[in-house]
Amino acid sequence: MFTTINRLINDVKCVVRIPQRLLNPSRGAKINRRKQTQEDDWKKRNKTVLTYIAAAGVGMIGLSYASVPLYRLYCQATGLGGAAVAGHDTEQVETMKPIRDRVIKVTFNADTHASMQWNFRPQQSEIYLVPGETALAFYRAKNPTDKPVIGISTYNVVPFDAGQYFNKIQCFCFEEQRLNPHEEVDMPVFFYIDPEFDEDPRMARVDTITLSYTFFEAKEGQRLPIPGYS
């Protein structure tokens, strides 16, 4: 019996699988170096992506701060969003012909921001004029406090589509106004409605236009609302 067992033991062939990297150390080292190189490449790529994302974020923040004043200038130039068109053509004002059979009522509104302590109101509630005719209106502002206050105003025109035809020759909007304690001033608005107003089919049923101003206290970093969307 023991002879049989010994014979079986001698006949058994035990195969031991040795990892290839142990049989060939240089190949294992190459694999490790390759993995390390790949990890380094991924780290560099991740850093590059994060850098681009951070730069894009900073750019978007800067654009958001710049977009308001840029859009405001665009509104003033085009009348978009109910903003009256800034500036005027002197020759056009001198040569434009009034449309006598189209009478328009212009009403005036005045508001102040919650933090603004001025008293602010229009001197007239309404004016009647025709396209191609100039008109002069006044607003009055008073500082009832015991300290100087600097204010700045925004404006809009309703209906919004009429803003492109509402031209202001002289205005106090977007300019800082300083009032000393208990000082009171009258602020003029010299304007006209472009004669092309009468040719626009969208204005066919418009016979009333409202000009609104809102005063804010001027502070460092103050961001004024976009005209027409305040």
Secondary structure, DSSP 8 states (H G I E B T S, - for coil): -HHHHHHHHHH--------HHHH-HHHHHHHHHHHHHHHHHHHHHHHHHHHHHHHHHHHHHHHHHHHHHHHHHHHHHH-GGG--EES--HHHHHH----TT--EEEEEEEEE-TT---EEEES-SEEEE-TT-EEEEEEEEE--SSS-EEEEEEEEEESGGGGGGEEEEE--TTS-EEE-TT-EEEEEEEEEE-GGGGG-GGGTT--EEEEEEEEEE--TT-----TT--
